[in-house]
Amino acid sequence: MRKKKKSGPIYVSPDGGETVYEQLPSGDRVLIEQSQLAKDELQAHEEVEMTGVEAIALRRKYPTLQKAWNQYRVVWNLINSEQ
């Protein structure tokens, strides 16, 4: 009678260790850990739609959005000029 080998979990990281998943037998992945850098990169990817030609047109269409964008830019420039 052969014993089944019970192997431990398999961990994978598609980005060199910044994000770690447990690889399940079904092929699905479960997020185990994510560095701040990986979280920031994900957020930047999600926010890319806030810039560019379409975003400018949207801000032109909605003046309140443009006003908020202008305030954001002022704060951004103030903080960056201090560094």
PDB file of N, CA, C and O in Angstrom:
ATOM      1  N   MET A   1       0.836  -1.177   0.000  1.00  0.00           N
ATOM      2  CA  MET A   1       0.000   0.000   0.000  1.00  0.00           C
ATOM      3  C   MET A   1       0.886   1.248   0.000  1.00  0.00           C
ATOM      4  O   MET A   1       1.806   1.377   0.808  1.00  0.00           O
ATOM      5  N   ARG A   2       0.593   2.139  -0.902  1.00  0.00           N
ATOM      6  CA  ARG A   2       1.366   3.369  -1.004  1.00  0.00           C
ATOM      7  C   ARG A   2       0.738   4.456  -0.177  1.00  0.00           C
ATOM      8  O   ARG A   2      -0.480   4.631  -0.153  1.00  0.00           O
ATOM      9  N   LYS A   3       1.590   5.174   0.494  1.00  0.00           N
ATOM     10  CA  LYS A   3       1.106   6.325   1.245  1.00  0.00           C
ATOM     11  C   LYS A   3       1.043   7.528   0.320  1.00  0.00           C
ATOM     12  O   LYS A   3       1.923   7.750  -0.512  1.00  0.00           O
ATOM     13  N   LYS A   4      -0.004   8.282   0.488  1.00  0.00           N
ATOM     14  CA  LYS A   4      -0.084   9.529  -0.263  1.00  0.00           C
ATOM     15  C   LYS A   4       0.837  10.542   0.381  1.00  0.00           C
ATOM     16  O   LYS A   4       0.850  10.721   1.598  1.00  0.00           O
ATOM     17  N   LYS A   5       1.588  11.182  -0.450  1.00  0.00           N
ATOM     18  CA  LYS A   5       2.427  12.250   0.060  1.00  0.00           C
ATOM     19  C   LYS A   5       1.561  13.470   0.275  1.00  0.00           C
ATOM     20  O   LYS A   5       0.850  13.919  -0.624  1.00  0.00           O
ATOM     21  N   LYS A   6       1.632  13.984   1.455  1.00  0.00           N
ATOM     22  CA  LYS A   6       0.900  15.216   1.738  1.00  0.00           C
ATOM     23  C   LYS A   6       1.898  16.357   1.627  1.00  0.00           C
ATOM     24  O   LYS A   6       2.787  16.531   2.460  1.00  0.00           O
ATOM     25  N   SER A   7       1.711  17.120   0.567  1.00  0.00           N
ATOM     26  CA  SER A   7       2.631  18.234   0.383  1.00  0.00           C
ATOM     27  C   SER A   7       2.027  19.482   1.002  1.00  0.00           C
ATOM     28  O   SER A   7       0.810  19.609   1.141  1.00  0.00           O
ATOM     29  N   GLY A   8       2.888  20.373   1.357  1.00  0.00           N
ATOM     30  CA  GLY A   8       2.448  21.638   1.929  1.00  0.00           C
ATOM     31  C   GLY A   8       1.904  22.549   0.839  1.00  0.00           C
ATOM     32  O   GLY A   8       1.888  22.193  -0.339  1.00  0.00           O
ATOM     33  N   PRO A   9       1.470  23.702   1.244  1.00  0.00           N
ATOM     34  CA  PRO A   9       0.936  24.640   0.262  1.00  0.00           C
ATOM     35  C   PRO A   9       2.021  25.120  -0.703  1.00  0.00           C
ATOM     36  O   PRO A   9       3.206  25.143  -0.373  1.00  0.00           O
ATOM     37  N   ILE A  10       1.593  25.491  -1.872  1.00  0.00           N
ATOM     38  CA  ILE A  10       2.496  26.047  -2.878  1.00  0.00           C
ATOM     39  C   ILE A  10       2.242  27.540  -2.938  1.00  0.00           C
ATOM     40  O   ILE A  10       1.100  27.982  -3.063  1.00  0.00           O
ATOM     41  N   TYR A  11       3.305  28.308  -2.849  1.00  0.00           N
ATOM     42  CA  TYR A  11       3.204  29.761  -2.891  1.00  0.00           C
ATOM     43  C   TYR A  11       3.815  30.270  -4.187  1.00  0.00           C
ATOM     44  O   TYR A  11       4.862  29.792  -4.624  1.00  0.00           O
ATOM     45  N   VAL A  12       3.157  31.235  -4.789  1.00  0.00           N
ATOM     46  CA  VAL A  12       3.657  31.830  -6.019  1.00  0.00           C
ATOM     47  C   VAL A  12       3.659  33.346  -5.879  1.00  0.00           C
ATOM     48  O   VAL A  12       2.858  33.929  -5.147  1.00  0.00           O
ATOM     49  N   SER A  13       4.581  33.961  -6.601  1.00  0.00           N
ATOM     50  CA  SER A  13       4.666  35.411  -6.601  1.00  0.00           C
ATOM     51  C   SER A  13       4.988  35.879  -8.016  1.00  0.00           C
ATOM     52  O   SER A  13       6.120  35.742  -8.478  1.00  0.00           O
ATOM     53  N   PRO A  14       3.995  36.429  -8.698  1.00  0.00           N
ATOM     54  CA  PRO A  14       4.229  36.850 -10.087  1.00  0.00           C
ATOM     55  C   PRO A  14       5.071  38.121 -10.211  1.00  0.00           C
ATOM     56  O   PRO A  14       5.486  38.479 -11.313  1.00  0.00           O
ATOM     57  N   ASP A  15       5.323  38.797  -9.104  1.00  0.00           N
ATOM     58  CA  ASP A  15       6.035  40.074  -9.175  1.00  0.00           C
ATOM     59  C   ASP A  15       7.294  40.098  -8.309  1.00  0.00           C
ATOM     60  O   ASP A  15       7.660  41.136  -7.758  1.00  0.00           O
ATOM     61  N   GLY A  16       7.940  38.965  -8.198  1.00  0.00           N
ATOM     62  CA  GLY A  16       9.222  38.917  -7.512  1.00  0.00           C
ATOM     63  C   GLY A  16       9.151  39.051  -6.002  1.00  0.00           C
ATOM     64  O   GLY A  16      10.110  39.512  -5.382  1.00  0.00           O
ATOM     65  N   GLY A  17       8.042  38.661  -5.400  1.00  0.00           N
ATOM     66  CA  GLY A  17       7.934  38.668  -3.947  1.00  0.00           C
ATOM     67  C   GLY A  17       7.127  39.811  -3.364  1.00  0.00           C
ATOM     68  O   GLY A  17       6.884  39.841  -2.157  1.00  0.00           O
ATOM     69  N   GLU A  18       6.708  40.751  -4.195  1.00  0.00           N
ATOM     70  CA  GLU A  18       5.899  41.867  -3.681  1.00  0.00           C
ATOM     71  C   GLU A  18       4.485  41.413  -3.322  1.00  0.00           C
ATOM     72  O   GLU A  18       3.887  41.913  -2.369  1.00  0.00           O
ATOM     73  N   THR A  19       3.961  40.468  -4.086  1.00  0.00           N
ATOM     74  CA  THR A  19       2.634  39.895  -3.834  1.00  0.00           C
ATOM     75  C   THR A  19       2.797  38.382  -3.763  1.00  0.00           C
ATOM     76  O   THR A  19       3.413  37.782  -4.644  1.00  0.00           O
ATOM     77  N   VAL A  20       2.251  37.761  -2.721  1.00  0.00           N
ATOM     78  CA  VAL A  20       2.386  36.320  -2.550  1.00  0.00           C
ATOM     79  C   VAL A  20       0.997  35.695  -2.491  1.00  0.00           C
ATOM     80  O   VAL A  20       0.126  36.130  -1.737  1.00  0.00           O
ATOM     81  N   TYR A  21       0.816  34.655  -3.317  1.00  0.00           N
ATOM     82  CA  TYR A  21      -0.444  33.914  -3.361  1.00  0.00           C
ATOM     83  C   TYR A  21      -0.185  32.467  -2.979  1.00  0.00           C
ATOM     84  O   TYR A  21       0.907  31.937  -3.186  1.00  0.00           O
ATOM     85  N   GLU A  22      -1.217  31.833  -2.414  1.00  0.00           N
ATOM     86  CA  GLU A  22      -1.194  30.375  -2.261  1.00  0.00           C
ATOM     87  C   GLU A  22      -1.894  29.806  -3.484  1.00  0.00           C
ATOM     88  O   GLU A  22      -3.024  30.182  -3.797  1.00  0.00           O
ATOM     89  N   GLN A  23      -1.216  28.899  -4.173  1.00  0.00           N
ATOM     90  CA  GLN A  23      -1.778  28.259  -5.357  1.00  0.00           C
ATOM     91  C   GLN A  23      -2.601  27.060  -4.906  1.00  0.00           C
ATOM     92  O   GLN A  23      -2.065  26.133  -4.300  1.00  0.00           O
ATOM     93  N   LEU A  24      -3.879  27.072  -5.193  1.00  0.00           N
ATOM     94  CA  LEU A  24      -4.768  25.976  -4.799  1.00  0.00           C
ATOM     95  C   LEU A  24      -4.762  24.888  -5.868  1.00  0.00           C
ATOM     96  O   LEU A  24      -4.453  25.164  -7.028  1.00  0.00           O
ATOM     97  N   PRO A  25      -5.102  23.652  -5.491  1.00  0.00           N
ATOM     98  CA  PRO A  25      -5.144  22.561  -6.471  1.00  0.00           C
ATOM     99  C   PRO A  25      -6.086  22.846  -7.643  1.00  0.00           C
ATOM    100  O   PRO A  25      -5.877  22.340  -8.745  1.00  0.00           O
ATOM    101  N   SER A  26      -7.112  23.647  -7.409  1.00  0.00           N
ATOM    102  CA  SER A  26      -8.073  23.979  -8.472  1.00  0.00           C
ATOM    103  C   SER A  26      -7.487  24.943  -9.500  1.00  0.00           C
ATOM    104  O   SER A  26      -8.069  25.156 -10.564  1.00  0.00           O
ATOM    105  N   GLY A  27      -6.329  25.526  -9.176  1.00  0.00           N
ATOM    106  CA  GLY A  27      -5.727  26.520 -10.060  1.00  0.00           C
ATOM    107  C   GLY A  27      -5.991  27.942  -9.599  1.00  0.00           C
ATOM    108  O   GLY A  27      -5.343  28.882 -10.058  1.00  0.00           O
ATOM    109  N   ASP A  28      -6.947  28.097  -8.686  1.00  0.00           N
ATOM    110  CA  ASP A  28      -7.221  29.420  -8.135  1.00  0.00           C
ATOM    111  C   ASP A  28      -6.086  29.840  -7.214  1.00  0.00           C
ATOM    112  O   ASP A  28      -5.296  29.015  -6.755  1.00  0.00           O
ATOM    113  N   ARG A  29      -6.023  31.126  -6.958  1.00  0.00           N
ATOM    114  CA  ARG A  29      -5.017  31.661  -6.048  1.00  0.00           C
ATOM    115  C   ARG A  29      -5.690  32.425  -4.924  1.00  0.00           C
ATOM    116  O   ARG A  29      -6.721  33.069  -5.124  1.00  0.00           O
ATOM    117  N   VAL A  30      -5.100  32.349  -3.744  1.00  0.00           N
ATOM    118  CA  VAL A  30      -5.565  33.090  -2.577  1.00  0.00           C
ATOM    119  C   VAL A  30      -4.459  34.058  -2.187  1.00  0.00           C
ATOM    120  O   VAL A  30      -3.317  33.649  -1.978  1.00  0.00           O
ATOM    121  N   LEU A  31      -4.794  35.341  -2.087  1.00  0.00           N
ATOM    122  CA  LEU A  31      -3.814  36.350  -1.702  1.00  0.00           C
ATOM    123  C   LEU A  31      -3.375  36.107  -0.264  1.00  0.00           C
ATOM    124  O   LEU A  31      -4.206  36.010   0.638  1.00  0.00           O
ATOM    125  N   ILE A  32      -2.071  36.012  -0.058  1.00  0.00           N
ATOM    126  CA  ILE A  32      -1.506  35.788   1.273  1.00  0.00           C
ATOM    127  C   ILE A  32      -0.940  37.087   1.824  1.00  0.00           C
ATOM    128  O   ILE A  32      -1.224  37.472   2.958  1.00  0.00           O
ATOM    129  N   GLU A  33      -0.141  37.753   1.013  1.00  0.00           N
ATOM    130  CA  GLU A  33       0.503  38.975   1.484  1.00  0.00           C
ATOM    131  C   GLU A  33       0.806  39.868   0.294  1.00  0.00           C
ATOM    132  O   GLU A  33       1.083  39.395  -0.808  1.00  0.00           O
ATOM    133  N   GLN A  34       0.746  41.181   0.545  1.00  0.00           N
ATOM    134  CA  GLN A  34       1.028  42.151  -0.510  1.00  0.00           C
ATOM    135  C   GLN A  34       1.781  43.325   0.103  1.00  0.00           C
ATOM    136  O   GLN A  34       1.335  43.915   1.088  1.00  0.00           O
ATOM    137  N   SER A  35       2.915  43.656  -0.482  1.00  0.00           N
ATOM    138  CA  SER A  35       3.713  44.768   0.030  1.00  0.00           C
ATOM    139  C   SER A  35       3.022  46.090  -0.268  1.00  0.00           C
ATOM    140  O   SER A  35       2.108  46.151  -1.090  1.00  0.00           O
ATOM    141  N   GLN A  36       3.461  47.137   0.398  1.00  0.00           N
ATOM    142  CA  GLN A  36       2.907  48.465   0.146  1.00  0.00           C
ATOM    143  C   GLN A  36       3.178  48.899  -1.292  1.00  0.00           C
ATOM    144  O   GLN A  36       2.338  49.540  -1.923  1.00  0.00           O
ATOM    145  N   LEU A  37       4.359  48.543  -1.806  1.00  0.00           N
ATOM    146  CA  LEU A  37       4.683  48.872  -3.196  1.00  0.00           C
ATOM    147  C   LEU A  37       3.690  48.231  -4.154  1.00  0.00           C
ATOM    148  O   LEU A  37       3.224  48.880  -5.090  1.00  0.00           O
ATOM    149  N   ALA A  38       3.363  46.962  -3.929  1.00  0.00           N
ATOM    150  CA  ALA A  38       2.409  46.270  -4.790  1.00  0.00           C
ATOM    151  C   ALA A  38       1.026  46.901  -4.682  1.00  0.00           C
ATOM    152  O   ALA A  38       0.328  47.032  -5.688  1.00  0.00           O
ATOM    153  N   LYS A  39       0.619  47.295  -3.473  1.00  0.00           N
ATOM    154  CA  LYS A  39      -0.670  47.967  -3.291  1.00  0.00           C
ATOM    155  C   LYS A  39      -0.690  49.301  -4.015  1.00  0.00           C
ATOM    156  O   LYS A  39      -1.688  49.661  -4.639  1.00  0.00           O
ATOM    157  N   ASP A  40       0.430  50.044  -3.929  1.00  0.00           N
ATOM    158  CA  ASP A  40       0.519  51.339  -4.594  1.00  0.00           C
ATOM    159  C   ASP A  40       0.464  51.184  -6.111  1.00  0.00           C
ATOM    160  O   ASP A  40      -0.181  51.982  -6.791  1.00  0.00           O
ATOM    161  N   GLU A  41       1.134  50.166  -6.646  1.00  0.00           N
ATOM    162  CA  GLU A  41       1.110  49.923  -8.086  1.00  0.00           C
ATOM    163  C   GLU A  41      -0.295  49.568  -8.556  1.00  0.00           C
ATOM    164  O   GLU A  41      -0.723  50.011  -9.622  1.00  0.00           O
ATOM    165  N   LEU A  42      -1.010  48.778  -7.774  1.00  0.00           N
ATOM    166  CA  LEU A  42      -2.388  48.425  -8.112  1.00  0.00           C
ATOM    167  C   LEU A  42      -3.275  49.667  -8.103  1.00  0.00           C
ATOM    168  O   LEU A  42      -4.088  49.859  -9.008  1.00  0.00           O
ATOM    169  N   GLN A  43      -3.122  50.496  -7.095  1.00  0.00           N
ATOM    170  CA  GLN A  43      -3.916  51.723  -7.016  1.00  0.00           C
ATOM    171  C   GLN A  43      -3.591  52.649  -8.182  1.00  0.00           C
ATOM    172  O   GLN A  43      -4.498  53.252  -8.757  1.00  0.00           O
ATOM    173  N   ALA A  44      -2.327  52.771  -8.539  1.00  0.00           N
ATOM    174  CA  ALA A  44      -1.929  53.619  -9.669  1.00  0.00           C
ATOM    175  C   ALA A  44      -2.560  53.108 -10.959  1.00  0.00           C
ATOM    176  O   ALA A  44      -3.020  53.894 -11.787  1.00  0.00           O
ATOM    177  N   HIS A  45      -2.580  51.804 -11.123  1.00  0.00           N
ATOM    178  CA  HIS A  45      -3.200  51.209 -12.312  1.00  0.00           C
ATOM    179  C   HIS A  45      -4.699  51.518 -12.351  1.00  0.00           C
ATOM    180  O   HIS A  45      -5.250  51.808 -13.413  1.00  0.00           O
ATOM    181  N   GLU A  46      -5.349  51.456 -11.197  1.00  0.00           N
ATOM    182  CA  GLU A  46      -6.786  51.736 -11.128  1.00  0.00           C
ATOM    183  C   GLU A  46      -7.081  53.221 -11.346  1.00  0.00           C
ATOM    184  O   GLU A  46      -8.157  53.567 -11.834  1.00  0.00           O
ATOM    185  N   GLU A  47      -6.149  54.096 -10.994  1.00  0.00           N
ATOM    186  CA  GLU A  47      -6.377  55.536 -11.092  1.00  0.00           C
ATOM    187  C   GLU A  47      -5.916  56.131 -12.413  1.00  0.00           C
ATOM    188  O   GLU A  47      -6.085  57.331 -12.630  1.00  0.00           O
ATOM    189  N   VAL A  48      -5.344  55.337 -13.295  1.00  0.00           N
ATOM    190  CA  VAL A  48      -4.825  55.858 -14.557  1.00  0.00           C
ATOM    191  C   VAL A  48      -5.939  56.496 -15.392  1.00  0.00           C
ATOM    192  O   VAL A  48      -5.678  57.383 -16.205  1.00  0.00           O
ATOM    193  N   GLU A  49      -7.159  56.050 -15.193  1.00  0.00           N
ATOM    194  CA  GLU A  49      -8.277  56.616 -15.952  1.00  0.00           C
ATOM    195  C   GLU A  49      -8.587  58.054 -15.522  1.00  0.00           C
ATOM    196  O   GLU A  49      -9.371  58.735 -16.185  1.00  0.00           O
ATOM    197  N   MET A  50      -7.988  58.523 -14.430  1.00  0.00           N
ATOM    198  CA  MET A  50      -8.251  59.877 -13.949  1.00  0.00           C
ATOM    199  C   MET A  50      -7.402  60.920 -14.679  1.00  0.00           C
ATOM    200  O   MET A  50      -7.528  62.117 -14.424  1.00  0.00           O
ATOM    201  N   THR A  51      -6.547  60.464 -15.579  1.00  0.00           N
ATOM    202  CA  THR A  51      -5.730  61.378 -16.373  1.00  0.00           C
ATOM    203  C   THR A  51      -5.940  61.036 -17.845  1.00  0.00           C
ATOM    204  O   THR A  51      -6.525  60.001 -18.166  1.00  0.00           O
ATOM    205  N   GLY A  52      -5.482  61.872 -18.709  1.00  0.00           N
ATOM    206  CA  GLY A  52      -5.617  61.601 -20.135  1.00  0.00           C
ATOM    207  C   GLY A  52      -6.747  62.403 -20.751  1.00  0.00           C
ATOM    208  O   GLY A  52      -7.452  63.147 -20.069  1.00  0.00           O
ATOM    209  N   VAL A  53      -6.902  62.237 -22.044  1.00  0.00           N
ATOM    210  CA  VAL A  53      -7.854  63.019 -22.832  1.00  0.00           C
ATOM    211  C   VAL A  53      -9.295  62.821 -22.362  1.00  0.00           C
ATOM    212  O   VAL A  53     -10.041  63.794 -22.248  1.00  0.00           O
ATOM    213  N   GLU A  54      -9.695  61.592 -22.089  1.00  0.00           N
ATOM    214  CA  GLU A  54     -11.073  61.325 -21.652  1.00  0.00           C
ATOM    215  C   GLU A  54     -11.359  61.982 -20.310  1.00  0.00           C
ATOM    216  O   GLU A  54     -12.452  62.505 -20.092  1.00  0.00           O
ATOM    217  N   ALA A  55     -10.387  61.959 -19.418  1.00  0.00           N
ATOM    218  CA  ALA A  55     -10.556  62.581 -18.098  1.00  0.00           C
ATOM    219  C   ALA A  55     -10.682  64.095 -18.234  1.00  0.00           C
ATOM    220  O   ALA A  55     -11.475  64.720 -17.531  1.00  0.00           O
ATOM    221  N   ILE A  56      -9.906  64.678 -19.130  1.00  0.00           N
ATOM    222  CA  ILE A  56      -9.994  66.120 -19.351  1.00  0.00           C
ATOM    223  C   ILE A  56     -11.374  66.494 -19.874  1.00  0.00           C
ATOM    224  O   ILE A  56     -11.960  67.485 -19.438  1.00  0.00           O
ATOM    225  N   ALA A  57     -11.891  65.706 -20.804  1.00  0.00           N
ATOM    226  CA  ALA A  57     -13.237  65.963 -21.341  1.00  0.00           C
ATOM    227  C   ALA A  57     -14.292  65.828 -20.252  1.00  0.00           C
ATOM    228  O   ALA A  57     -15.242  66.609 -20.209  1.00  0.00           O
ATOM    229  N   LEU A  58     -14.132  64.850 -19.379  1.00  0.00           N
ATOM    230  CA  LEU A  58     -15.080  64.649 -18.284  1.00  0.00           C
ATOM    231  C   LEU A  58     -15.049  65.825 -17.314  1.00  0.00           C
ATOM    232  O   LEU A  58     -16.090  66.281 -16.843  1.00  0.00           O
ATOM    233  N   ARG A  59     -13.844  66.309 -17.022  1.00  0.00           N
ATOM    234  CA  ARG A  59     -13.740  67.473 -16.136  1.00  0.00           C
ATOM    235  C   ARG A  59     -14.331  68.717 -16.789  1.00  0.00           C
ATOM    236  O   ARG A  59     -14.900  69.562 -16.098  1.00  0.00           O
ATOM    237  N   ARG A  60     -14.208  68.841 -18.106  1.00  0.00           N
ATOM    238  CA  ARG A  60     -14.807  69.966 -18.808  1.00  0.00           C
ATOM    239  C   ARG A  60     -16.338  69.888 -18.727  1.00  0.00           C
ATOM    240  O   ARG A  60     -17.014  70.909 -18.597  1.00  0.00           O
ATOM    241  N   LYS A  61     -16.860  68.693 -18.803  1.00  0.00           N
ATOM    242  CA  LYS A  61     -18.309  68.488 -18.763  1.00  0.00           C
ATOM    243  C   LYS A  61     -18.874  68.759 -17.370  1.00  0.00           C
ATOM    244  O   LYS A  61     -20.000  69.241 -17.242  1.00  0.00           O
ATOM    245  N   TYR A  62     -18.107  68.456 -16.333  1.00  0.00           N
ATOM    246  CA  TYR A  62     -18.557  68.616 -14.949  1.00  0.00           C
ATOM    247  C   TYR A  62     -17.662  69.613 -14.228  1.00  0.00           C
ATOM    248  O   TYR A  62     -16.604  69.241 -13.721  1.00  0.00           O
ATOM    249  N   PRO A  63     -18.073  70.874 -14.178  1.00  0.00           N
ATOM    250  CA  PRO A  63     -17.246  71.925 -13.563  1.00  0.00           C
ATOM    251  C   PRO A  63     -16.863  71.645 -12.110  1.00  0.00           C
ATOM    252  O   PRO A  63     -15.775  72.029 -11.679  1.00  0.00           O
ATOM    253  N   THR A  64     -17.727  70.988 -11.356  1.00  0.00           N
ATOM    254  CA  THR A  64     -17.396  70.666  -9.965  1.00  0.00           C
ATOM    255  C   THR A  64     -16.210  69.704  -9.912  1.00  0.00           C
ATOM    256  O   THR A  64     -15.342  69.825  -9.047  1.00  0.00           O
ATOM    257  N   LEU A  65     -16.182  68.768 -10.825  1.00  0.00           N
ATOM    258  CA  LEU A  65     -15.057  67.839 -10.906  1.00  0.00           C
ATOM    259  C   LEU A  65     -13.784  68.597 -11.274  1.00  0.00           C
ATOM    260  O   LEU A  65     -12.720  68.313 -10.725  1.00  0.00           O
ATOM    261  N   GLN A  66     -13.877  69.547 -12.184  1.00  0.00           N
ATOM    262  CA  GLN A  66     -12.716  70.356 -12.562  1.00  0.00           C
ATOM    263  C   GLN A  66     -12.222  71.187 -11.385  1.00  0.00           C
ATOM    264  O   GLN A  66     -11.017  71.317 -11.171  1.00  0.00           O
ATOM    265  N   LYS A  67     -13.154  71.745 -10.626  1.00  0.00           N
ATOM    266  CA  LYS A  67     -12.772  72.548  -9.458  1.00  0.00           C
ATOM    267  C   LYS A  67     -12.026  71.677  -8.439  1.00  0.00           C
ATOM    268  O   LYS A  67     -10.998  72.090  -7.902  1.00  0.00           O
ATOM    269  N   ALA A  68     -12.534  70.500  -8.182  1.00  0.00           N
ATOM    270  CA  ALA A  68     -11.878  69.582  -7.247  1.00  0.00           C
ATOM    271  C   ALA A  68     -10.497  69.188  -7.777  1.00  0.00           C
ATOM    272  O   ALA A  68      -9.541  69.101  -7.007  1.00  0.00           O
ATOM    273  N   TRP A  69     -10.391  68.954  -9.072  1.00  0.00           N
ATOM    274  CA  TRP A  69      -9.112  68.599  -9.690  1.00  0.00           C
ATOM    275  C   TRP A  69      -8.107  69.735  -9.522  1.00  0.00           C
ATOM    276  O   TRP A  69      -6.939  69.496  -9.215  1.00  0.00           O
ATOM    277  N   ASN A  70      -8.562  70.967  -9.721  1.00  0.00           N
ATOM    278  CA  ASN A  70      -7.678  72.125  -9.560  1.00  0.00           C
ATOM    279  C   ASN A  70      -7.183  72.236  -8.124  1.00  0.00           C
ATOM    280  O   ASN A  70      -6.011  72.536  -7.896  1.00  0.00           O
ATOM    281  N   GLN A  71      -8.056  71.997  -7.158  1.00  0.00           N
ATOM    282  CA  GLN A  71      -7.656  72.043  -5.750  1.00  0.00           C
ATOM    283  C   GLN A  71      -6.639  70.937  -5.447  1.00  0.00           C
ATOM    284  O   GLN A  71      -5.659  71.160  -4.736  1.00  0.00           O
ATOM    285  N   TYR A  72      -6.881  69.771  -5.985  1.00  0.00           N
ATOM    286  CA  TYR A  72      -5.950  68.656  -5.822  1.00  0.00           C
ATOM    287  C   TYR A  72      -4.574  69.034  -6.365  1.00  0.00           C
ATOM    288  O   TYR A  72      -3.558  68.775  -5.721  1.00  0.00           O
ATOM    289  N   ARG A  73      -4.541  69.642  -7.545  1.00  0.00           N
ATOM    290  CA  ARG A  73      -3.272  70.038  -8.156  1.00  0.00           C
ATOM    291  C   ARG A  73      -2.535  71.070  -7.304  1.00  0.00           C
ATOM    292  O   ARG A  73      -1.310  71.019  -7.188  1.00  0.00           O
ATOM    293  N   VAL A  74      -3.275  72.007  -6.709  1.00  0.00           N
ATOM    294  CA  VAL A  74      -2.644  73.016  -5.850  1.00  0.00           C
ATOM    295  C   VAL A  74      -1.981  72.338  -4.657  1.00  0.00           C
ATOM    296  O   VAL A  74      -0.823  72.611  -4.344  1.00  0.00           O
ATOM    297  N   VAL A  75      -2.719  71.453  -3.995  1.00  0.00           N
ATOM    298  CA  VAL A  75      -2.167  70.743  -2.834  1.00  0.00           C
ATOM    299  C   VAL A  75      -0.969  69.902  -3.264  1.00  0.00           C
ATOM    300  O   VAL A  75       0.061  69.896  -2.590  1.00  0.00           O
ATOM    301  N   TRP A  76      -1.100  69.199  -4.377  1.00  0.00           N
ATOM    302  CA  TRP A  76      -0.013  68.367  -4.894  1.00  0.00           C
ATOM    303  C   TRP A  76       1.245  69.197  -5.116  1.00  0.00           C
ATOM    304  O   TRP A  76       2.336  68.808  -4.700  1.00  0.00           O
ATOM    305  N   ASN A  77       1.085  70.340  -5.772  1.00  0.00           N
ATOM    306  CA  ASN A  77       2.243  71.199  -6.063  1.00  0.00           C
ATOM    307  C   ASN A  77       2.851  71.784  -4.803  1.00  0.00           C
ATOM    308  O   ASN A  77       4.073  71.910  -4.711  1.00  0.00           O
ATOM    309  N   LEU A  78       2.028  72.145  -3.830  1.00  0.00           N
ATOM    310  CA  LEU A  78       2.546  72.669  -2.571  1.00  0.00           C
ATOM    311  C   LEU A  78       3.393  71.625  -1.852  1.00  0.00           C
ATOM    312  O   LEU A  78       4.482  71.927  -1.365  1.00  0.00           O
ATOM    313  N   ILE A  79       2.899  70.425  -1.789  1.00  0.00           N
ATOM    314  CA  ILE A  79       3.629  69.349  -1.101  1.00  0.00           C
ATOM    315  C   ILE A  79       4.910  69.011  -1.852  1.00  0.00           C
ATOM    316  O   ILE A  79       5.964  68.845  -1.238  1.00  0.00           O
ATOM    317  N   ASN A  80       4.826  68.908  -3.170  1.00  0.00           N
ATOM    318  CA  ASN A  80       6.018  68.562  -3.946  1.00  0.00           C
ATOM    319  C   ASN A  80       7.067  69.646  -3.943  1.00  0.00           C
ATOM    320  O   ASN A  80       8.255  69.343  -4.053  1.00  0.00           O
ATOM    321  N   SER A  81       6.672  70.901  -3.821  1.00  0.00           N
ATOM    322  CA  SER A  81       7.647  71.982  -3.813  1.00  0.00           C
ATOM    323  C   SER A  81       8.406  72.044  -2.488  1.00  0.00           C
ATOM    324  O   SER A  81       9.482  72.639  -2.418  1.00  0.00           O
ATOM    325  N   GLU A  82       7.854  71.432  -1.436  1.00  0.00           N
ATOM    326  CA  GLU A  82       8.504  71.403  -0.132  1.00  0.00           C
ATOM    327  C   GLU A  82       9.592  70.342  -0.051  1.00  0.00           C
ATOM    328  O   GLU A  82      10.455  70.406   0.825  1.00  0.00           O
ATOM    329  N   GLN A  83       9.563  69.388  -0.935  1.00  0.00           N
ATOM    330  CA  GLN A  83      10.508  68.265  -0.860  1.00  0.00           C
ATOM    331  C   GLN A  83      11.779  68.551  -1.590  1.00  0.00           C
ATOM    332  O   GLN A  83      12.675  67.708  -1.622  1.00  0.00           O
TER     333      GLN A  83
END
